[in-house]
Amino acid sequence: MLQVLQHQSTGEILVEELPLPHCPPGAVLVRVSHSLISAGTERTSVSKAQSSLLERALQQPQEVKKVFDSVRKDGIVPTLRKVQNTLDSYKPLGYSVSGVVIESRCTEFAPGDRVACGGNKYAYHAEVVAVPKNLVVRVPEAVSGEEAAYTTLGAIAMQGVRQANVQLGMRVAVLGLGLLGQITVQLLKAAGCRVAGLDVNESLFQTAQALGADLVLPSNNDARKTLEAFSNGLGVDAVIITASTDSDEPVKLAMDIVRKRGTVVVVGAVGMNIQRSPFYEKEVNFTISCSYGAGRYDPVYEEQGIDYPAAYVRWTENRNMQSFLELIAAGKMDVRTMTTHRFPVEEAAKAYSLITGAVKERYSGIVLEYTRPEASLKTAPILTNRKATTQTKFSETVGVGVIGAGAFAQTSLLPYIQRNKVAKLIAVATSTPVSAKSVAEHFGFAGFGTDASAVAAHEQVDLLVCASRHDSHAAFVLEAIKQKKRIFVEKPLCINSEELTRIDTALEESQVYDSVMVGFNRRFSEPFVKMREFFARRKDPMTMMYRVNAGAIPRDSWIQDRAQGGRIIGECCHFIDCMAFLTGAVPVSVFAQSISTPNFQAAQHDTVSITLTFSDGSLGTVHYFANGDSSLPKEYCEVFCEGATAQMHNFTKLDMMRSGKTKHYSFGGGKGHAEEIAAMLDSVQSGKPFPIDYAVIRAVTRATFAAEESLAMGTLVRI
């Protein structure tokens, strides 16, 4: 399929052939007929990517701060990798489309339904899009596909009008008469208001008047006098700001023209460097409208499809979208008048040259049309990366296929695989077509796609590397066993006992127990290797303490989602494995305790102490804390045995003490990823077992399940 992309480094607008997206549960797959380019929102985004790096830094100081924060937390090398990965990638464009459902994994829609879709993570300028059901609405018969492409923008305007709480007869000013402003004018007229439209561009006045504006005038200092007469000397009842500018002049003007105790609603992206006194003196209600409506930025609503009860939340983003289409069908809303340009999707670059100003031509609504025959949408499961080098590395013998390639994989796994002389990068599959293409080009994979099964079945793939979301790990491990492929899967191995049993059964049937390795990287790090050597001749059990300043993660993060296993299963497995590595034994019992908090935003079981007994009699305690100060280094491990002690300080320093003497070691902070990858690839190339025995992986995994059980039951759990 064709999709419109922008390269993040060059800013170039491209139309590229990409694999079809998958339809996840609770979503629909839509063949797009029309999509709308939002001149305001997309102009800002596209123009920033076409600026120099210095200009971008000056425009986005908050992003620069994130980079420095990342350097302090993760180090300069991982941070530079993140920045480079971002620059060397493609960004999908668009957020408002219409088309026909071709696949449905929900009960609300069926193939053949005409629909409109929204969402800047879903409704892209592409021939096919996958969209969660709460961001999809049916299109009435009386509404054309082109008109329906305006639905998302219409919902944004409608939410702004609702936030203004307008009533019949009110005088309302609309600042900014672009698409959003023109729609807002019509909505206000439909609500029985008298409307004044203001803009710096007087060429927009005629359209605004044709759409119902009672008054149009330039947005300058003279506007106040005119609007005083328009409002019978009171000032306007409400101002809705739909402009798109970095300037804070629209907000200043709004405060100047609104009446005492009136309402100002900000819908567009405008500067907000404003003074308190005008708001205070007039006691103005100042509101920033949340995009399409209630549910926006709520993953439970948007991604999981759980709706708010209409009796309590009348106007969600989905219901706003429905309402806007109903107004078009009833003839209360005219969007055809606003369309000035139509382009086939293949000529999207020409369309964007209008909104960036590269082509000097008046425009308003710009619609992309998708007319290729259905047969052209079908692509191979794995597309060829045209930018892949044909030059091979010396001794390249291990064909690598990757499933899932998010930020962690791109910074901590793929760079080391790419540099390894034995690794041949065959194919990568990710959940979205754009990320698959970006990763393939950046790291040099020969092919890319969205079908993980195709990568697993690829005849040239010897080793699967799985770094997808936690709830998918077990399925991919089972697929690898079925395909008789060796697999390296990021932690955790799986997220519940049932999945572990299925993996055990599959391995027993295959009789190949050394085909699965989990990403327990810390045991490969220099500090832990030296600690194990230090205690290698011990005869007595060890006592170990591993303190983790994990930091708080909001409860609505996917990491906290119980369907993903949570933080104990998802991360504490690392620290339990380190103890298993140091002792050479496996955990046999677990007792866990956590604190509770009345803070609704805080996740439960984020601050926990886990005490483990190992098969050799050793004791270990994992203190996993989410309630500490972020400036404290994340990890600290202390080990005692036979009069000796070792202290590991966040992978940068190691102190080992025996007989009154201390040895000090310094390290670069690496957590063993490079060494882990090297050992894993060496084992595949040589045909040797993986460097971590599956029995240990299994025992560590069971220990995390036991910790969860202990928390729930309040008792010791024997494994």
C-alpha positions in Angstrom: 0.0 0.0 0.0 1.0 3.7 -0.4 1.5 5.9 2.6 2.6 9.5 3.0 5.7 9.9 5.2 8.1 12.6 6.2 11.8 11.8 6.8 12.7 13.2 10.2 16.2 14.2 9.3 15.7 15.8 5.8 12.1 16.8 6.2 11.3 15.4 2.8 7.7 14.4 2.0 7.6 10.9 0.4 4.9 8.5 -0.8 6.2 5.0 -0.1 5.1 1.4 -0.7 4.6 -0.2 2.7 3.2 -3.5 4.0 -0.4 -3.6 5.1 -1.1 -3.0 8.8 -2.5 -5.7 11.0 -6.0 -5.4 12.5 -5.6 -5.7 16.3 -8.5 -6.8 18.5 -11.2 -4.2 19.0 -10.2 -2.4 15.8 -11.1 -2.2 12.1 -9.0 -2.2 8.9 -10.2 0.5 6.6 -9.5 1.0 2.9 -9.2 4.8 2.6 -11.0 6.7 -0.1 -10.2 10.3 1.1 -8.1 12.0 3.7 -7.9 15.6 4.8 -4.7 17.5 5.3 -5.1 19.8 8.3 -3.3 22.9 7.3 -2.8 24.2 10.8 -1.7 21.1 12.7 0.2 19.5 9.9 1.9 22.7 8.7 3.4 23.1 12.1 4.6 19.5 12.3 6.0 19.4 8.8 7.7 22.7 9.0 9.5 21.8 12.2 10.9 18.7 10.5 12.1 20.8 7.6 14.0 23.1 9.9 17.7 22.8 10.9 18.6 20.9 14.1 19.4 24.2 15.8 16.1 25.7 14.8 14.3 22.6 16.1 16.1 22.9 19.4 15.2 26.6 19.7 11.5 25.8 18.8 11.3 22.8 21.2 13.2 23.5 24.4 11.2 20.8 26.2 12.6 18.2 23.8 16.1 19.4 24.5 15.5 19.1 28.2 14.4 15.5 27.6 17.7 14.8 25.9 19.7 16.1 28.8 17.5 14.2 31.3 18.2 11.0 29.3 21.9 11.7 29.3 21.9 11.9 33.1 19.8 8.8 33.5 21.0 6.5 30.7 24.4 7.9 29.7 25.5 9.8 26.6 25.9 6.8 24.2 22.3 5.4 24.6 20.9 8.9 24.4 22.8 9.6 21.2 21.5 6.4 19.8 17.9 7.4 20.7 18.4 10.8 19.0 20.0 9.3 15.9 17.3 6.6 15.6 14.6 9.3 15.8 16.3 11.5 13.1 16.9 8.5 10.9 13.3 7.5 10.8 10.0 8.3 9.0 7.0 10.0 10.6 3.5 9.1 9.3 1.3 12.1 8.5 -2.5 12.6 8.8 -5.3 12.1 11.3 -8.6 12.3 9.5 -9.8 9.8 6.8 -12.9 8.2 5.4 -13.3 4.9 3.6 -14.7 1.3 3.7 -14.1 -1.4 6.3 -12.3 -4.4 4.8 -11.7 -6.3 8.1 -13.3 -6.0 11.5 -12.3 -7.4 14.9 -15.1 -5.9 16.8 -18.9 -6.3 16.9 -19.7 -2.6 16.1 -18.5 -2.7 12.4 -18.6 -5.2 9.5 -16.8 -5.3 6.2 -18.4 -3.0 3.7 -19.4 -0.3 6.3 -18.6 3.2 5.2 -16.8 4.9 8.0 -14.9 8.0 9.1 -11.8 7.6 11.3 -9.7 9.9 13.5 -6.5 9.8 15.5 -2.9 11.0 14.9 -1.6 7.5 15.7 -4.1 5.7 13.4 -5.9 7.7 10.7 -2.9 8.3 8.5 -2.6 9.4 4.9 -2.4 5.8 3.7 -4.4 3.4 1.5 -5.2 1.2 4.4 -5.3 2.1 8.1 -6.0 0.1 11.3 -8.1 2.2 13.8 -9.6 1.3 17.2 -13.4 1.2 17.3 -13.9 4.2 19.5 -12.2 6.4 16.8 -14.4 5.1 14.0 -18.0 6.2 13.1 -20.4 5.2 10.4 -21.0 7.6 7.6 -24.6 8.4 6.7 -25.7 7.7 3.1 -26.2 11.4 2.4 -22.6 12.2 3.2 -19.9 11.7 0.6 -16.4 10.2 1.3 -14.8 13.6 0.7 -17.1 15.3 3.2 -16.6 12.5 5.8 -12.8 13.1 5.6 -13.5 16.3 7.6 -15.0 14.4 10.5 -12.0 14.6 12.9 -11.5 18.3 12.3 -15.3 18.8 12.8 -15.1 16.9 16.2 -12.3 19.2 17.3 -14.3 22.3 16.4 -17.4 20.8 18.1 -15.6 20.2 21.3 -14.4 23.8 21.3 -17.9 25.0 20.9 -19.1 22.8 23.7 -16.4 24.1 26.0 -17.7 27.6 25.3 -21.1 26.6 26.7 -22.9 28.8 24.2 -26.6 29.7 24.3 -29.1 31.1 21.9 -28.4 34.7 21.0 -24.9 34.9 22.3 -22.3 37.0 20.5 -19.2 34.9 19.9 -15.9 35.7 18.2 -13.9 33.2 16.3 -10.2 34.1 16.1 -8.7 32.3 13.1 -10.7 31.5 9.9 -8.8 28.5 8.6 -10.6 25.2 8.3 -11.1 24.9 12.0 -12.4 28.4 12.2 -14.8 28.0 9.3 -16.3 24.9 10.8 -16.6 26.6 14.1 -18.5 29.5 12.5 -21.0 27.1 11.1 -21.4 25.2 14.4 -22.1 28.5 16.2 -24.6 29.6 13.7 -26.4 26.2 14.0 -26.5 26.8 17.8 -28.3 30.1 17.3 -25.3 32.5 18.0 -24.3 35.7 16.2 -20.8 35.2 15.0 -17.8 37.5 14.3 -14.9 36.0 12.5 -11.4 37.5 12.8 -8.2 36.7 10.9 -5.0 38.4 9.8 -5.7 37.0 6.3 -8.5 39.0 4.7 -8.7 36.5 1.8 -10.6 34.2 4.1 -13.4 36.6 4.8 -15.5 35.8 1.8 -15.7 32.1 2.6 -16.5 32.8 6.3 -19.3 35.1 5.2 -20.7 32.6 2.8 -20.7 30.0 5.6 -22.7 32.3 7.9 -20.4 34.7 9.8 -22.4 37.9 10.7 -19.3 40.0 10.8 -15.7 39.6 9.5 -12.8 41.8 10.4 -9.1 41.9 10.7 -7.7 40.6 14.0 -5.9 43.8 15.1 -6.2 46.5 17.7 -9.1 48.1 16.0 -11.2 45.0 16.4 -12.3 46.0 19.9 -14.3 49.0 18.9 -16.1 47.1 16.1 -16.9 44.3 18.5 -18.2 46.6 21.1 -20.9 47.8 18.7 -21.5 44.1 17.7 -22.1 43.2 21.3 -24.1 46.3 22.3 -21.2 47.6 24.4 -20.8 44.5 26.6 -17.9 42.7 24.8 -18.5 39.3 23.2 -19.9 36.5 25.4 -17.3 34.0 24.3 -14.1 33.9 22.2 -13.0 30.6 20.5 -9.4 30.7 19.3 -8.9 28.5 16.3 -5.7 30.1 15.0 -2.4 28.3 14.6 0.6 30.4 15.5 3.5 30.6 18.0 2.4 34.2 18.8 0.4 34.8 22.0 -1.4 37.8 20.3 -4.6 35.8 19.7 -5.0 35.2 23.5 -4.2 38.8 24.3 -6.8 39.9 21.7 -9.4 37.5 23.1 -8.9 38.9 26.6 -9.4 42.4 25.2 -12.7 41.7 23.4 -14.4 39.3 25.8 -16.9 40.6 28.3 -16.5 40.5 32.0 -17.1 36.9 33.2 -17.1 35.8 29.7 -15.4 32.7 28.3 -12.3 32.1 26.2 -11.6 28.7 24.7 -8.3 27.8 23.1 -8.7 25.2 20.4 -5.8 26.0 18.1 -2.1 25.8 18.9 -1.2 29.3 20.0 1.4 31.0 22.2 0.5 31.1 25.9 2.9 33.7 27.3 0.1 35.8 28.8 -0.4 38.1 31.8 -2.6 37.3 34.8 -4.2 40.7 35.3 -6.7 40.7 32.3 -8.1 37.3 33.4 -8.3 38.4 37.0 -9.9 41.7 36.4 -12.6 40.3 34.1 -12.9 37.0 36.0 -12.8 35.3 32.7 -13.4 31.5 32.3 -10.4 30.3 30.4 -10.4 26.8 28.9 -8.1 24.8 26.7 -10.2 22.4 24.7 -9.0 18.8 24.6 -9.0 18.0 20.9 -11.9 15.8 19.7 -13.5 15.4 23.1 -13.6 13.2 26.2 -11.5 10.1 25.8 -8.7 11.8 23.9 -5.3 10.7 25.3 -7.1 8.0 27.5 -5.6 4.6 26.4 -8.5 2.7 28.1 -10.9 4.6 25.9 -9.0 4.8 22.7 -6.9 1.6 22.7 -9.0 -0.8 24.7 -12.3 0.5 23.4 -14.0 1.0 26.8 -16.6 3.7 26.4 -17.8 6.2 29.0 -21.5 5.9 29.9 -23.4 8.5 27.9 -25.5 9.4 31.0 -22.3 10.7 32.7 -20.1 11.7 29.8 -22.4 12.9 27.0 -19.9 14.1 24.5 -17.0 11.8 23.9 -14.7 12.1 20.9 -16.7 9.3 19.1 -20.0 11.0 19.8 -18.7 14.3 18.7 -17.6 12.7 15.4 -21.1 11.1 15.0 -22.8 14.4 15.7 -20.7 16.3 13.1 -21.6 13.8 10.4 -25.3 14.1 11.3 -25.1 17.9 10.8 -23.5 17.4 7.4 -26.3 14.9 6.5 -29.0 17.3 7.6 -27.5 20.1 5.5 -26.5 22.2 8.6 -22.8 22.0 7.7 -21.1 22.8 4.4 -17.6 21.4 4.0 -17.6 21.1 0.2 -17.2 24.9 0.0 -14.0 24.7 2.1 -12.2 22.2 -0.3 -10.0 24.2 -2.6 -7.6 21.4 -3.7 -7.7 17.7 -4.5 -4.7 15.6 -5.2 -4.2 11.9 -5.8 -2.2 10.4 -2.9 0.7 9.8 -5.2 1.1 13.7 -5.5 1.0 14.3 -1.7 4.3 16.2 -1.9 2.6 18.8 -4.1 -0.2 19.2 -1.5 2.2 19.8 1.3 4.1 22.4 -0.7 1.0 24.5 -0.5 0.7 24.5 3.3 4.5 25.0 3.9 4.5 28.0 1.5 6.8 26.5 -1.0 4.1 27.1 -3.6 2.4 30.5 -3.2 -1.2 29.8 -3.8 -4.4 30.4 -1.8 -5.7 27.2 -0.2 -8.2 26.0 2.4 -9.3 22.4 2.5 -6.8 20.0 0.8 -8.1 16.5 0.2 -6.1 13.4 -0.9 -7.8 10.9 -3.0 -7.1 7.1 -3.1 -8.1 5.5 -6.4 -5.7 2.6 -7.0 -7.4 -0.7 -7.7 -7.7 -3.2 -4.8 -5.2 -5.6 -6.3 -2.5 -3.0 -6.0 -2.9 -3.0 -2.2 -1.7 -6.6 -1.8 2.0 -6.8 -0.9 4.4 -9.5 0.0 4.5 -10.3 3.7 8.1 -9.1 3.7 9.1 -6.2 1.5 12.6 -5.7 0.2 14.6 -2.9 1.7 15.9 -1.1 -1.3 18.5 0.8 0.8 20.0 -2.4 2.2 23.7 -2.9 1.4 24.6 -5.9 -0.6 28.1 -6.0 1.0 28.4 -8.9 3.4 30.5 -9.1 6.5 33.3 -11.6 7.0 32.1 -14.8 8.6 28.4 -13.8 8.3 26.7 -17.1 9.1 23.7 -16.4 11.5 20.5 -15.2 9.8 18.7 -12.9 12.2 15.0 -12.1 12.2 13.6 -9.5 14.6 10.1 -9.2 15.9 9.4 -5.9 17.6 11.8 -3.0 17.5 10.9 -0.2 19.9 13.2 2.2 21.6 14.8 -0.5 23.8 15.6 -2.8 20.9 16.9 0.1 18.9 19.3 1.3 21.6 20.3 -1.9 23.5 20.0 -4.8 21.1 20.1 -4.0 17.4 23.3 -1.9 17.5 25.2 -4.9 18.9 23.6 -7.4 16.5 24.3 -5.1 13.6 28.0 -4.8 14.5 28.5 -8.5 15.2 30.5 -10.1 12.3 28.5 -13.3 12.3 25.0 -11.7 12.1 23.2 -11.4 8.8 20.1 -9.1 9.2 17.4 -10.9 7.2 14.1 -9.2 8.2 12.3 -7.2 10.8 8.6 -7.1 11.7 7.0 -4.4 13.8 3.4 -3.6 14.6 3.3 -0.6 12.3 4.5 -0.4 8.7 6.3 2.9 9.2 8.4 1.7 12.1 9.3 -1.5 10.2 10.6 0.5 7.3 12.5 3.0 9.5 14.2 0.2 11.5 15.1 -1.8 8.3 16.7 1.2 6.7 18.5 2.4 9.8 20.1 -1.0 10.7 20.3 -2.5 7.3 17.8 -5.4 7.3 17.3 -7.0 3.9 13.5 -7.0 4.4 10.7 -5.6 6.6 7.0 -6.1 7.3 4.3 -6.3 9.8 3.8 -10.1 9.7 5.8 -11.6 12.6 4.9 -15.2 11.4 6.5 -14.5 8.0 9.7 -13.5 9.7 9.6 -16.6 12.0 9.1 -18.9 9.0 11.7 -17.2 6.8 14.0 -19.9 5.5 17.1 -17.7 5.9 16.4 -16.9 9.6 18.4 -19.0 12.0 17.8 -16.9 15.1 14.6 -15.0 16.1 15.0 -12.0 18.3 11.8 -11.0 20.0 11.5 -7.6 21.7 7.7 -7.0 21.4 5.3 -6.3 24.2 5.3 -8.7 27.1 2.0 -10.3 26.4 3.2 -11.5 23.0 6.4 -13.2 24.1 5.0 -16.6 24.8 3.2 -16.8 21.4 6.4 -16.0 19.6 8.5 -18.5 21.6 6.0 -21.2 20.7 6.1 -20.1 17.1 9.9 -20.3 17.1 9.8 -23.8 18.6 7.2 -24.8 16.0 9.5 -23.5 13.2 12.5 -25.2 14.8 14.2 -21.9 15.2 16.3 -20.7 18.1 14.9 -17.6 19.8 16.2 -14.9 22.0 13.3 -13.2 23.7 13.5 -10.1 25.9 12.3 -10.6 29.4 9.9 -11.8 30.6 9.7 -15.2 29.0 6.0 -15.1 29.6 3.5 -13.5 31.9 1.6 -16.4 33.6 1.9 -20.0 34.6 -0.4 -21.2 31.8 1.9 -19.8 29.2 5.0 -21.3 30.9 3.3 -24.7 30.9 2.7 -24.4 27.2 6.3 -23.5 26.5 7.5 -26.4 28.7 5.3 -28.8 26.8 6.5 -27.6 23.4 10.1 -27.9 24.5 9.5 -31.4 25.8 7.9 -32.4 22.5 10.7 -30.9 20.5 13.4 -32.3 22.8 15.5 -29.2 22.1 15.8 -27.5 25.5 18.6 -25.1 24.4 16.5 -23.3 21.8 15.2 -20.5 24.1 17.2 -17.7 25.8 15.8 -14.8 27.7 17.3 -11.3 27.9 18.8 -11.5 31.3 21.6 -9.1 30.4 22.9 -8.1 33.8 24.6 -11.4 34.5 26.8 -10.7 31.5 28.0 -7.3 32.7 31.6 -6.9 34.0 30.7 -6.1 37.6 28.5 -9.3 38.0 31.1 -11.5 36.2 33.8 -10.3 38.6 31.5 -10.7 41.6 30.8 -14.3 40.7 34.6 -15.0 40.2 35.2 -13.3 43.6 32.9 -15.8 45.4 33.7 -18.8 43.2 35.4 -20.9 45.8 32.8 -20.3 48.6 31.3 -23.3 50.5 28.8 -21.4 52.6 25.5 -19.9 51.4 25.5 -16.3 50.4 23.3 -13.4 51.5 22.4 -10.8 48.9 20.6 -7.5 48.7 19.6 -5.9 45.5 18.2 -2.3 45.8 16.5 -0.8 42.8 15.4 2.8 42.7 12.9 2.0 40.0 11.0 5.3 40.0 7.3 5.8 39.7 5.4 4.9 36.5 1.8 6.1 36.2 -0.8 3.5 36.6 -2.2 4.1 33.1 1.2 3.2 31.4 1.3 0.0 29.5 4.0 -1.2 31.8 1.5 -1.2 34.7 -1.1 -3.1 32.7 -1.7 -6.4 34.3 -2.2 -7.9 30.8 1.5 -7.1 30.3 2.5 -8.8 33.5 3.3 -5.7 35.6 6.6 -4.6 36.9 7.5 -7.6 39.1 7.2 -10.1 36.3 8.4 -7.5 33.7 11.5 -6.2 35.5 12.2 -7.8 38.9 13.1 -11.0 37.0 16.4 -9.3 36.1 17.5 -9.0 39.7 16.3 -12.5 40.7 18.3 -13.8 37.8 21.4 -12.0 39.0 21.1 -13.7 42.3 20.7 -17.1 40.6 23.8 -16.3 38.5 25.9 -15.4 41.6 24.9 -18.4 43.6 24.7 -20.9 40.7 21.5 -22.0 42.3 17.7 -21.5 41.7 15.1 -20.0 43.9 13.0 -22.4 45.9 10.8 -20.1 48.0 9.5 -16.5 47.8 7.9 -14.1 50.2 6.9 -10.6 49.1 5.5 -7.6 50.8 4.5 -4.2 49.4 3.3 -0.9 50.7 0.0 0.6 49.7 -0.8 4.2 49.1 -4.0 6.3 49.1 -2.7 8.1 46.0 -5.1 7.1 43.2 -2.6 7.9 40.5 0.1 5.6 42.0 0.2 2.0 40.9 0.0 -0.8 43.5 2.8 -3.2 44.2 5.3 -0.7 42.8 7.3 -0.5 46.0 8.0 -4.1 47.1 10.5 -6.2 49.0 10.9 -9.8 47.7 12.8 -12.3 49.9 14.1 -15.5 48.1 15.6 -18.7 49.3 17.9 -20.5 46.9 18.5 -24.2 46.5 22.0 -23.9 48.0 20.6 -22.2 51.1 21.5 -18.7 50.0 19.2 -15.8 50.8 18.4 -12.8 48.6 16.3 -9.8 49.0 15.1 -7.6 46.1 14.1 -4.1 47.3 12.2 -2.6 44.3 11.2 0.9 45.2 9.1 3.4 43.2 9.0 6.0 45.9 12.5 7.4 45.9 14.3 10.4 44.5 15.2 10.1 40.8 18.7 11.6 41.3 19.7 8.4 43.2 21.4 5.9 40.8 19.1 3.1 39.9 20.8 -0.1 41.0 22.9 -1.2 43.9 23.8 -4.8 44.9 25.5 -6.0 48.1 26.7 -9.6 48.7 28.1 -11.2 51.9 29.7 -14.6 52.2 32.4 -16.2 54.4 33.8 -12.9 55.7 33.9 -11.2 52.3 31.7 -8.5 50.9 31.1 -7.1 47.4 29.2 -3.8 46.5 28.1 -3.0 43.0 27.2 0.6 42.4 25.0 1.0 39.3 27.4 -0.8 37.0 30.0 2.0 37.3 31.9 0.9 40.4 32.6 -2.3 42.2 34.2 -2.7 45.7 35.2 -6.1 46.8 36.5 -6.6 50.4 38.2 -9.6 52.0 40.6 -9.9 55.0 40.5 -6.1 55.6 41.6 -5.3 52.0 39.4 -3.6 49.4 39.8 -3.8 45.6 38.1 -1.0 43.6 37.0 -1.4 40.0 35.5 1.2 37.7 33.3 0.5 34.7 31.5 2.5 32.0 28.0 1.7 33.2 27.2 -0.9 30.6 24.6 -3.5 31.8 25.8 -6.4 29.8 23.8 -6.0 26.6 26.9 -6.1 24.3 28.3 -9.2 26.0 24.9 -10.9 26.1 24.4 -10.5 22.3 28.0 -11.6 21.6 27.6 -14.8 23.7 24.2 -15.5 22.2 25.3 -15.2 18.6 28.4 -17.2 19.3 26.3 -20.1 20.6 24.1 -20.1 17.6 27.0 -20.0 15.2 28.9 -22.8 16.9 25.8 -24.9 17.6 26.5 -24.8 21.3 23.7 -24.4 24.0 22.6 -20.9 24.9 24.7 -19.4 27.7 21.7 -19.4 30.1 20.3 -22.9 30.9 16.6 -23.1 30.4 16.1 -24.6 33.8 17.4 -21.4 35.3 15.2 -19.2 33.1 12.2 -21.3 34.1 13.0 -21.1 37.8 13.5 -17.3 37.7 10.2 -16.9 35.8 8.4 -19.1 38.3 9.9 -17.0 41.1 8.3 -13.8 39.7 4.9 -15.6 39.6 5.4 -16.7 43.1 6.2 -13.2 44.2 2.9 -12.0 42.8 1.1 -14.9 44.5 2.8 -14.1 47.8 1.7 -10.5 47.6 -1.9 -11.6 47.0 -1.9 -14.3 49.7 0.4 -12.7 52.3 2.2 -16.0 52.7 5.5 -17.7 51.8 5.2 -19.5 48.4 7.3 -22.5 47.7 8.3 -23.1 44.1 
